[in-house]
């Protein structure tokens, strides 16, 4: 009998434990009132509000109460970051003006170069015997190609290196999904569409060996390269050798045009970088005085007489 009583007590004790495990712990905690303005209902389990509307109303009232004071504090105390960003905008604006003027200068230089090329083509052909003698003296000199490494004759070096470079350049592709649309620019990128890769060629149009072929040179065509003294000073004279015999000025028109186009591309790229920098600075200035920044950050002014909180070293 005693054993049966002990077994009955153990069964009751385990039944009570199971019942306690099944009870909801949230039901045992007391209900909290909703923190919403003028709300008398109980909050939801795991939340401070009875509904989302109460939370939105409380947030709106906090903004209406705190924001005017924060705006007044923002206007009274000067912001150092705002002044630094204003100086950065002035510097970016100055650099944009300089780059625009440089781009206009290169566009003007492009038309001047085309006029010089046209004047050179109008010259008469004249065979220079002294230059022929010097080229014959250099016929025995050898030089190594920078692209393929072969040994070539000195007077044929420019022709070989130009063709060898074009051969290796065709093996590399420079493409984009979109064609170039820049107002006020002429003859810049190749922009030939490749249906296999579905890309537009982004080489310089003058230097593209894949889609731009050099025109055939006739025997009566003059070289027309402008002669210079002291490397950069233009003398006003032109090379009047036949173009197919002049090894000293091989492809000079293409290289001069490419030099001008490369400077124009650099100027356009710099303008794009300056535009991105200006956007970042303006975005930082707008976010600094925004609602979230004013609500989360505050400058405590302990001395009401001093409006500028910077130290003397910073100022």
C-alpha positions in Angstrom: 0.0 0.0 0.0 2.8 2.4 0.8 4.4 1.7 -2.6 1.2 2.5 -4.4 0.8 5.8 -2.5 4.4 6.8 -3.4 3.7 5.9 -7.1 0.5 8.0 -7.1 2.4 11.0 -5.6 5.2 10.7 -8.3 2.6 10.7 -11.1 0.9 13.8 -9.7 4.3 15.5 -9.4 5.3 14.8 -13.0 1.8 15.8 -14.2 2.2 19.2 -12.5 5.7 19.7 -14.1 4.3 18.9 -17.6 1.5 21.4 -17.0 3.9 24.1 -16.1 6.0 23.5 -19.2 3.0 23.8 -21.5 1.9 27.2 -20.0 2.8 30.3 -22.1 5.4 32.5 -20.3 4.0 35.6 -22.0 0.6 35.0 -20.3 2.2 35.1 -16.9 3.8 38.6 -17.4 1.5 41.6 -16.8 0.2 43.6 -19.8 1.8 46.9 -20.6 0.0 50.0 -21.8 0.7 51.2 -25.3 3.1 54.1 -25.5 1.2 55.8 -28.3 -0.1 59.3 -27.7 -3.5 59.3 -25.9 -3.8 55.5 -26.3 -5.5 53.4 -23.6 -5.1 49.9 -25.1 -2.6 47.3 -24.1 0.6 46.8 -26.1 1.1 43.8 -28.4 3.3 40.9 -27.1 7.0 41.8 -27.8 6.1 45.4 -28.8 5.7 48.8 -27.1 2.6 49.7 -29.2 -0.8 48.2 -29.8 -0.5 48.9 -33.6 1.8 50.4 -36.2 -0.3 53.6 -36.3 0.5 54.4 -32.6 4.2 54.0 -33.3 4.0 56.3 -36.3 2.0 58.9 -34.3 4.6 58.9 -31.5 7.4 59.3 -34.0 5.7 62.2 -35.7 5.1 64.0 -32.4 8.7 63.5 -31.4 9.9 65.0 -34.8 7.5 68.0 -34.4 8.8 68.6 -30.8 12.6 68.1 -31.3 13.2 69.1 -34.9 12.6 72.9 -34.7 15.1 73.1 -31.8 17.7 71.1 -33.7 17.2 73.4 -36.8 17.8 76.5 -34.6 20.9 75.0 -33.1 22.2 74.1 -36.6 21.6 77.6 -37.8 23.2 79.3 -34.7 26.5 77.2 -34.7 28.6 77.3 -37.8 29.4 73.9 -39.4 33.1 73.4 -40.3 32.3 70.5 -42.6 29.9 72.7 -44.5 32.6 75.4 -45.0 35.1 72.8 -46.2 32.7 71.4 -48.7 31.9 74.9 -50.0 35.6 75.4 -50.6 35.8 72.1 -52.4 32.9 73.1 -54.6 34.6 76.3 -55.5 37.8 74.4 -56.3 36.0 71.9 -58.4 34.2 74.7 -60.3 37.6 76.3 -61.0 39.0 73.0 -62.3 36.0 72.5 -64.5 36.5 75.9 -66.1 40.2 75.3 -66.7 39.4 71.9 -68.2 36.7 73.3 -70.4 39.1 76.0 -71.7 41.7 73.3 -72.4 39.2 71.2 -74.3 38.2 74.2 -76.4 41.9 74.9 -77.1 42.4 71.3 -78.2 39.3 71.5 -80.5 40.8 74.7 -82.0 44.2 72.9 -82.3 42.4 70.1 -84.2 41.2 72.4 -86.9 44.7 74.1 -87.1 46.2 70.6 -87.6 43.8 69.8 -90.4 44.7 73.1 -92.1 48.5 72.3 -91.8 47.9 68.8 -93.3 46.0 70.4 -96.2 48.9 72.9 -96.8 51.4 70.1 -96.7 49.5 68.2 -99.4 49.7 71.2 -101.7 53.5 71.1 -101.8 55.4 69.9 -104.8 57.5 66.8 -104.8 61.2 67.2 -104.6 63.8 64.5 -104.1 66.5 65.4 -101.7 69.9 63.8 -102.6 71.6 64.6 -99.3 68.9 62.8 -97.4 69.2 59.8 -99.7 72.9 59.7 -99.0 72.4 59.7 -95.2 69.7 57.0 -95.5 72.1 54.8 -97.6 74.8 55.3 -94.9 72.3 54.1 -92.2 71.3 51.1 -94.2 73.8 48.9 -92.4 72.6 49.9 -88.9 70.3 47.5 -87.1 67.8 47.9 -84.4 65.5 45.6 -82.5 61.7 45.9 -82.8 60.0 46.7 -79.5 57.0 44.5 -80.3 58.4 41.3 -81.8 62.1 41.7 -81.0 63.4 41.1 -84.5 66.4 42.8 -85.9 65.5 45.3 -88.6 67.3 48.0 -90.5 67.4 51.5 -89.1 65.8 53.3 -92.0 62.9 50.8 -92.0 62.3 50.8 -88.2 59.3 53.1 -88.1 57.4 51.3 -90.8 58.1 47.9 -89.3 57.2 48.9 -85.7 54.0 50.6 -86.8 52.8 47.6 -88.7 54.0 45.2 -86.0 52.1 47.2 -83.3 48.9 47.2 -85.4 49.1 43.5 -85.7 49.3 42.9 -82.0 46.7 45.6 -81.3 44.1 43.8 -83.4 44.3 40.9 -80.9 43.0 43.0 -78.0 39.5 44.4 -78.0 38.3 47.6 -76.3 34.5 47.6 -76.3 31.4 49.0 -74.6 27.7 48.3 -74.6 26.8 51.8 -75.7 28.0 54.2 -78.4 29.7 57.4 -77.5 27.3 60.5 -77.5 29.3 63.6 -76.7 28.0 67.0 -77.9 30.4 69.2 -79.8 33.1 66.5 -80.5 34.1 65.2 -83.9 36.2 62.1 -84.8 36.9 60.7 -81.4 36.1 57.0 -80.9 35.8 54.3 -83.5 32.3 53.1 -82.4 32.0 50.3 -84.9 29.5 47.7 -83.7 30.7 44.1 -83.5 27.7 41.7 -83.8 29.7 38.8 -82.3 30.7 40.4 -79.0 27.7 42.9 -79.1 30.1 45.8 -78.3 31.0 49.1 -79.8 34.8 49.6 -80.5 36.3 52.2 -78.1 39.7 52.7 -79.7 40.6 56.1 -81.1 39.2 56.3 -84.6 42.5 57.4 -86.0 44.5 54.6 -84.4 42.1 51.7 -84.7 43.9 49.1 -86.8 40.9 46.8 -87.0 38.3 49.1 -88.5 40.4 52.0 -89.9 42.7 51.3 -92.8 45.5 53.6 -94.0 44.8 55.0 -97.5 46.9 53.9 -100.3 49.8 56.2 -101.1 50.4 57.1 -104.7 53.8 57.8 -106.2 53.1 61.5 -106.8 51.9 62.2 -103.3 54.1 64.4 -101.2 55.0 63.8 -97.5 54.0 67.3 -96.4 55.3 66.9 -92.8 55.9 70.4 -91.2 59.6 70.8 -90.4 60.7 72.1 -87.0 63.8 73.5 -85.4 64.7 73.0 -81.7 62.2 70.1 -81.6 59.1 72.3 -81.2 59.6 75.5 -83.3 57.8 75.4 -86.6 59.9 76.7 -89.5 57.2 77.1 -92.0 58.7 74.6 -94.4 57.4 71.2 -95.3 59.0 67.9 -96.2 58.7 67.6 -100.0 59.9 64.0 -100.4 57.6 61.4 -102.0 55.5 59.9 -99.3 56.3 56.3 -100.2 60.1 57.1 -99.9 60.1 59.2 -96.7 61.0 56.9 -93.8 61.6 59.7 -91.4 58.0 61.0 -91.2 56.1 57.7 -91.6 52.3 58.1 -90.7 52.9 61.6 -89.2 49.3 62.7 -89.9 47.9 59.8 -88.0 50.2 60.3 -85.0 49.5 64.0 -84.8 45.8 63.5 -85.0 46.0 60.8 -82.3 48.0 63.1 -80.1 45.3 65.7 -80.2 42.4 63.2 -79.8 44.2 61.7 -76.8 44.4 65.1 -75.1 40.7 65.6 -75.8 39.8 62.2 -74.3 41.8 63.1 -71.2 40.0 66.4 -70.8 36.6 64.7 -71.1 37.6 62.0 -68.6 38.7 64.7 -66.2 35.4 66.5 -66.6 33.6 63.3 -65.8 35.6 62.8 -62.6 35.0 66.4 -61.5 31.3 65.9 -62.1 31.3 62.8 -59.9 33.2 64.6 -57.1 30.7 67.5 -57.2 27.8 65.1 -56.9 29.4 63.4 -53.9 30.1 66.7 -52.1 26.6 68.0 -52.8 25.1 64.7 -51.6 27.1 65.0 -48.3 25.9 68.6 -47.9 22.3 67.7 -48.3 22.5 64.6 -46.0 24.2 66.6 -43.3 21.3 69.0 -42.8 18.7 66.3 -43.4 16.1 65.0 -41.0 17.9 61.9 -39.9 21.2 63.8 -39.3 19.6 66.5 -37.3 17.6 64.0 -35.2 20.6 61.7 -34.4 23.4 64.2 -34.0 23.6 67.3 -31.7 26.2 69.8 -30.9 26.1 70.8 -27.2 27.0 74.4 -26.7 28.1 74.8 -23.0 29.0 78.5 -23.3 26.1 80.5 -24.8 28.3 83.5 -25.5 30.6 81.7 -28.0 28.9 80.8 -31.3 32.0 79.4 -33.0 33.0 76.2 -31.2 36.3 75.7 -33.1 39.6 76.1 -31.4 42.1 78.8 -32.3 44.4 76.4 -34.1 41.5 75.1 -36.3 40.2 78.6 -37.1 
